Amino acid sequence: MFGTALLNGLDPSAWLKDTLIKLPAWPNNLIDELLLLTPEFIEITRPERIADSTVEHLHRF
C-alpha cells in the first residue's frame, strides 16, 4: 500500500492515517473509495478480464 501511495503521489503515512480515521464510519458499499486504486483500475485488472483480453489478442493472429 505504501508503494502504491508513493506511485500515486500521495504521502503514505497521511493516506493511512486518513483511511484509518474514516474506516469505522465508512459505509461498506463504498469501501472501495478508500482504496488507493480506482474501481476502474481494479475492474480492468481482474484476472478473468486479463485472461479474456489475452485470448482475444491471440485470436487476432
KOLGU-4560 file (N, C-alpha, C; in nm, 3 decimals, padded with zeros to 5 digits):
<recs>
<n_xx: 00.081 n_yy: -00.118 n_zz: 00.000 ca_xx: 00.000 ca_yy: 00.000 ca_zz: 00.000 c_xx: 00.086 c_yy: 00.126 c_zz: 00.000 mol: A seq: 1 type: MET>
<n_xx: 00.195 n_yy: 00.122 n_zz: 00.076 ca_xx: 00.279 ca_yy: 00.240 ca_zz: 00.081 c_xx: 00.343 c_yy: 00.269 c_zz: -00.054 mol: A seq: 2 type: PHE>
<n_xx: 00.385 n_yy: 00.164 n_zz: -00.124 ca_xx: 00.443 ca_yy: 00.182 ca_zz: -00.257 c_xx: 00.341 c_yy: 00.238 c_zz: -00.355 mol: A seq: 3 type: GLY>
<n_xx: 00.219 n_yy: 00.190 n_zz: -00.348 ca_xx: 00.112 ca_yy: 00.240 ca_zz: -00.436 c_xx: 00.083 c_yy: 00.386 c_zz: -00.405 mol: A seq: 4 type: THR>
<n_xx: 00.083 n_yy: 00.422 n_zz: -00.278 ca_xx: 00.061 ca_yy: 00.562 ca_zz: -00.240 c_xx: 00.170 c_yy: 00.650 c_zz: -00.301 mol: A seq: 5 type: ALA>
<n_xx: 00.294 n_yy: 00.606 n_zz: -00.289 ca_xx: 00.405 ca_yy: 00.683 ca_zz: -00.346 c_xx: 00.392 c_yy: 00.696 c_zz: -00.497 mol: A seq: 6 type: LEU>
<n_xx: 00.354 n_yy: 00.588 n_zz: -00.564 ca_xx: 00.338 ca_yy: 00.592 ca_zz: -00.710 c_xx: 00.225 c_yy: 00.686 c_zz: -00.752 mol: A seq: 7 type: LEU>
<n_xx: 00.128 n_yy: 00.706 n_zz: -00.663 ca_xx: 00.016 ca_yy: 00.795 ca_zz: -00.692 c_xx: 00.041 c_yy: 00.937 c_zz: -00.641 mol: A seq: 8 type: ASN>
<n_xx: 00.163 n_yy: 00.964 n_zz: -00.595 ca_xx: 00.198 ca_yy: 01.098 ca_zz: -00.550 c_xx: 00.140 c_yy: 01.136 c_zz: -00.415 mol: A seq: 9 type: GLY>
<n_xx: 00.107 n_yy: 01.035 n_zz: -00.334 ca_xx: 00.049 ca_yy: 01.060 ca_zz: -00.202 c_xx: 00.151 c_yy: 01.033 c_zz: -00.093 mol: A seq: 10 type: LEU>
<n_xx: 00.135 n_yy: 01.100 n_zz: 00.019 ca_xx: 00.216 ca_yy: 01.072 ca_zz: 00.137 c_xx: 00.156 c_yy: 00.948 c_zz: 00.202 mol: A seq: 11 type: ASP>
<n_xx: 00.227 n_yy: 00.836 n_zz: 00.202 ca_xx: 00.170 ca_yy: 00.710 ca_zz: 00.254 c_xx: 00.121 c_yy: 00.720 c_zz: 00.399 mol: A seq: 12 type: PRO>
<n_xx: 00.195 n_yy: 00.787 n_zz: 00.483 ca_xx: 00.154 ca_yy: 00.799 ca_zz: 00.624 c_xx: 00.026 c_yy: 00.881 c_zz: 00.637 mol: A seq: 13 type: SER>
<n_xx: 00.016 n_yy: 00.987 n_zz: 00.561 ca_xx: -00.105 ca_yy: 01.071 ca_zz: 00.565 c_xx: -00.225 c_yy: 00.994 c_zz: 00.511 mol: A seq: 14 type: ALA>
<n_xx: -00.204 n_yy: 00.919 n_zz: 00.402 ca_xx: -00.314 ca_yy: 00.839 ca_zz: 00.346 c_xx: -00.362 c_yy: 00.735 c_zz: 00.447 mol: A seq: 15 type: TRP>
<n_xx: -00.268 n_yy: 00.664 n_zz: 00.510 ca_xx: -00.304 ca_yy: 00.561 ca_zz: 00.606 c_xx: -00.378 c_yy: 00.621 c_zz: 00.726 mol: A seq: 16 type: LEU>
<n_xx: -00.328 n_yy: 00.731 n_zz: 00.777 ca_xx: -00.393 ca_yy: 00.797 ca_zz: 00.891 c_xx: -00.535 c_yy: 00.838 c_zz: 00.853 mol: A seq: 17 type: LYS>
<n_xx: -00.551 n_yy: 00.901 n_zz: 00.738 ca_xx: -00.682 ca_yy: 00.945 ca_zz: 00.692 c_xx: -00.777 c_yy: 00.827 c_zz: 00.675 mol: A seq: 18 type: ASP>
<n_xx: -00.728 n_yy: 00.718 n_zz: 00.617 ca_xx: -00.810 ca_yy: 00.599 ca_zz: 00.594 c_xx: -00.853 c_yy: 00.536 c_zz: 00.726 mol: A seq: 19 type: THR>
<n_xx: -00.762 n_yy: 00.526 n_zz: 00.820 ca_xx: -00.795 ca_yy: 00.465 ca_zz: 00.950 c_xx: -00.894 c_yy: 00.550 c_zz: 01.029 mol: A seq: 20 type: LEU>
<n_xx: -00.889 n_yy: 00.682 n_zz: 01.009 ca_xx: -00.985 ca_yy: 00.770 ca_zz: 01.075 c_xx: -01.124 c_yy: 00.752 c_zz: 01.014 mol: A seq: 21 type: ILE>
<n_xx: -01.131 n_yy: 00.742 n_zz: 00.881 ca_xx: -01.259 ca_yy: 00.730 ca_zz: 00.811 c_xx: -01.321 c_yy: 00.590 c_zz: 00.823 mol: A seq: 22 type: LYS>
<n_xx: -01.241 n_yy: 00.488 n_zz: 00.831 ca_xx: -01.286 ca_yy: 00.349 ca_zz: 00.820 c_xx: -01.401 c_yy: 00.309 c_zz: 00.913 mol: A seq: 23 type: LEU>
<n_xx: -01.397 n_yy: 00.340 n_zz: 01.041 ca_xx: -01.505 ca_yy: 00.292 ca_zz: 01.129 c_xx: -01.645 c_yy: 00.339 c_zz: 01.090 mol: A seq: 24 type: PRO>
<n_xx: -01.655 n_yy: 00.457 n_zz: 01.032 ca_xx: -01.788 ca_yy: 00.510 ca_zz: 00.999 c_xx: -01.819 c_yy: 00.503 c_zz: 00.849 mol: A seq: 25 type: ALA>
<n_xx: -01.726 n_yy: 00.450 n_zz: 00.771 ca_xx: -01.743 ca_yy: 00.446 ca_zz: 00.625 c_xx: -01.842 c_yy: 00.337 c_zz: 00.587 mol: A seq: 26 type: TRP>
<n_xx: -01.937 n_yy: 00.367 n_zz: 00.498 ca_xx: -02.035 ca_yy: 00.266 ca_zz: 00.454 c_xx: -01.966 c_yy: 00.150 c_zz: 00.381 mol: A seq: 27 type: PRO>
<n_xx: -02.008 n_yy: 00.028 n_zz: 00.412 ca_xx: -01.948 ca_yy: -00.091 ca_zz: 00.349 c_xx: -01.958 c_yy: -00.090 c_zz: 00.198 mol: A seq: 28 type: ASN>
<n_xx: -02.068 n_yy: -00.038 n_zz: 00.145 ca_xx: -02.086 ca_yy: -00.041 ca_zz: -00.001 c_xx: -02.000 c_yy: 00.063 c_zz: -00.072 mol: A seq: 29 type: ASN>
<n_xx: -01.932 n_yy: 00.149 n_zz: 00.002 ca_xx: -01.844 ca_yy: 00.249 ca_zz: -00.058 c_xx: -01.698 c_yy: 00.229 c_zz: -00.020 mol: A seq: 30 type: LEU>
<n_xx: -01.666 n_yy: 00.113 n_zz: 00.036 ca_xx: -01.533 ca_yy: 00.088 ca_zz: 00.089 c_xx: -01.424 c_yy: 00.101 c_zz: -00.018 mol: A seq: 31 type: ILE>
<n_xx: -01.457 n_yy: 00.070 n_zz: -00.144 ca_xx: -01.356 ca_yy: 00.079 ca_zz: -00.249 c_xx: -01.310 c_yy: 00.223 c_zz: -00.273 mol: A seq: 32 type: ASP>
<n_xx: -01.388 n_yy: 00.321 n_zz: -00.227 ca_xx: -01.348 ca_yy: 00.461 ca_zz: -00.241 c_xx: -01.229 c_yy: 00.495 c_zz: -00.153 mol: A seq: 33 type: GLU>
<n_xx: -01.201 n_yy: 00.412 n_zz: -00.053 ca_xx: -01.087 ca_yy: 00.435 ca_zz: 00.034 c_xx: -00.958 c_yy: 00.374 c_zz: -00.022 mol: A seq: 34 type: LEU>
<n_xx: -00.971 n_yy: 00.292 n_zz: -00.124 ca_xx: -00.855 ca_yy: 00.226 ca_zz: -00.182 c_xx: -00.768 c_yy: 00.325 c_zz: -00.259 mol: A seq: 35 type: LEU>
<n_xx: -00.642 n_yy: 00.291 n_zz: -00.270 ca_xx: -00.551 ca_yy: 00.373 ca_zz: -00.348 c_xx: -00.573 c_yy: 00.357 c_zz: -00.498 mol: A seq: 36 type: LEU>
<n_xx: -00.633 n_yy: 00.246 n_zz: -00.535 ca_xx: -00.660 ca_yy: 00.220 ca_zz: -00.676 c_xx: -00.805 c_yy: 00.251 c_zz: -00.705 mol: A seq: 37 type: LEU>
<n_xx: -00.830 n_yy: 00.306 n_zz: -00.821 ca_xx: -00.967 ca_yy: 00.339 ca_zz: -00.857 c_xx: -01.044 c_yy: 00.212 c_zz: -00.891 mol: A seq: 38 type: THR>
<n_xx: -01.175 n_yy: 00.212 n_zz: -00.872 ca_xx: -01.255 ca_yy: 00.096 ca_zz: -00.910 c_xx: -01.238 c_yy: 00.059 c_zz: -01.057 mol: A seq: 39 type: PRO>
<n_xx: -01.218 n_yy: 00.159 n_zz: -01.143 ca_xx: -01.197 ca_yy: 00.131 ca_zz: -01.285 c_xx: -01.070 c_yy: 00.051 c_zz: -01.307 mol: A seq: 40 type: GLU>
<n_xx: -00.962 n_yy: 00.088 n_zz: -01.236 ca_xx: -00.836 ca_yy: 00.015 ca_zz: -01.248 c_xx: -00.851 c_yy: -00.128 c_zz: -01.197 mol: A seq: 41 type: PHE>
<n_xx: -00.920 n_yy: -00.143 n_zz: -01.085 ca_xx: -00.943 ca_yy: -00.276 ca_zz: -01.029 c_xx: -01.021 c_yy: -00.362 c_zz: -01.128 mol: A seq: 42 type: ILE>
<n_xx: -01.121 n_yy: -00.304 n_zz: -01.192 ca_xx: -01.204 ca_yy: -00.377 ca_zz: -01.289 c_xx: -01.121 c_yy: -00.426 c_zz: -01.407 mol: A seq: 43 type: GLU>
<n_xx: -01.036 n_yy: -00.342 n_zz: -01.462 ca_xx: -00.960 ca_yy: -00.383 ca_zz: -01.581 c_xx: -00.846 c_yy: -00.478 c_zz: -01.548 mol: A seq: 44 type: ILE>
<n_xx: -00.809 n_yy: -00.489 n_zz: -01.421 ca_xx: -00.700 ca_yy: -00.579 ca_zz: -01.383 c_xx: -00.748 c_yy: -00.707 c_zz: -01.317 mol: A seq: 45 type: THR>
<n_xx: -00.879 n_yy: -00.733 n_zz: -01.319 ca_xx: -00.930 ca_yy: -00.860 ca_zz: -01.266 c_xx: -00.867 c_yy: -00.974 c_zz: -01.346 mol: A seq: 46 type: ARG>
<n_xx: -00.825 n_yy: -01.081 n_zz: -01.280 ca_xx: -00.759 ca_yy: -01.191 ca_zz: -01.352 c_xx: -00.840 c_yy: -01.246 c_zz: -01.469 mol: A seq: 47 type: PRO>
<n_xx: -00.971 n_yy: -01.263 n_zz: -01.452 ca_xx: -01.051 ca_yy: -01.318 ca_zz: -01.562 c_xx: -01.060 c_yy: -01.219 c_zz: -01.678 mol: A seq: 48 type: GLU>
<n_xx: -01.056 n_yy: -01.092 n_zz: -01.648 ca_xx: -01.059 ca_yy: -00.990 ca_zz: -01.755 c_xx: -00.928 c_yy: -00.992 c_zz: -01.833 mol: A seq: 49 type: ARG>
<n_xx: -00.817 n_yy: -01.007 n_zz: -01.762 ca_xx: -00.686 ca_yy: -01.015 ca_zz: -01.829 c_xx: -00.681 c_yy: -01.140 c_zz: -01.915 mol: A seq: 50 type: ILE>
<n_xx: -00.730 n_yy: -01.252 n_zz: -01.863 ca_xx: -00.730 ca_yy: -01.377 ca_zz: -01.939 c_xx: -00.814 c_yy: -01.361 c_zz: -02.066 mol: A seq: 51 type: ALA>
<n_xx: -00.931 n_yy: -01.298 n_zz: -02.056 ca_xx: -01.016 ca_yy: -01.276 ca_zz: -02.172 c_xx: -00.947 c_yy: -01.191 c_zz: -02.277 mol: A seq: 52 type: ASP>
<n_xx: -00.880 n_yy: -01.083 n_zz: -02.234 ca_xx: -00.814 ca_yy: -00.995 ca_zz: -02.331 c_xx: -00.695 c_yy: -01.064 c_zz: -02.394 mol: A seq: 53 type: SER>
<n_xx: -00.628 n_yy: -01.153 n_zz: -02.321 ca_xx: -00.516 ca_yy: -01.228 ca_zz: -02.378 c_xx: -00.565 c_yy: -01.323 c_zz: -02.486 mol: A seq: 54 type: THR>
<n_xx: -00.675 n_yy: -01.391 n_zz: -02.459 ca_xx: -00.733 ca_yy: -01.481 ca_zz: -02.558 c_xx: -00.776 c_yy: -01.404 c_zz: -02.682 mol: A seq: 55 type: VAL>
<n_xx: -00.841 n_yy: -01.289 n_zz: -02.661 ca_xx: -00.882 ca_yy: -01.206 ca_zz: -02.775 c_xx: -00.761 c_yy: -01.163 c_zz: -02.856 mol: A seq: 56 type: GLU>
<n_xx: -00.656 n_yy: -01.125 n_zz: -02.788 ca_xx: -00.534 ca_yy: -01.081 ca_zz: -02.856 c_xx: -00.474 c_yy: -01.196 c_zz: -02.938 mol: A seq: 57 type: HIS>
<n_xx: -00.471 n_yy: -01.314 n_zz: -02.882 ca_xx: -00.413 ca_yy: -01.429 ca_zz: -02.953 c_xx: -00.496 c_yy: -01.468 c_zz: -03.075 mol: A seq: 58 type: LEU>
<n_xx: -00.625 n_yy: -01.447 n_zz: -03.070 ca_xx: -00.713 ca_yy: -01.482 ca_zz: -03.183 c_xx: -00.694 c_yy: -01.386 c_zz: -03.301 mol: A seq: 59 type: HIS>
<n_xx: -00.633 n_yy: -01.273 n_zz: -03.276 ca_xx: -00.611 ca_yy: -01.177 ca_zz: -03.385 c_xx: -00.502 c_yy: -01.221 c_zz: -03.479 mol: A seq: 60 type: ARG>
<n_xx: -00.415 n_yy: -01.311 n_zz: -03.434 ca_xx: -00.300 ca_yy: -01.352 ca_zz: -03.515 c_xx: -00.324 c_yy: -01.483 c_zz: -03.584 mol: A seq: 61 type: PHE>
</recs>
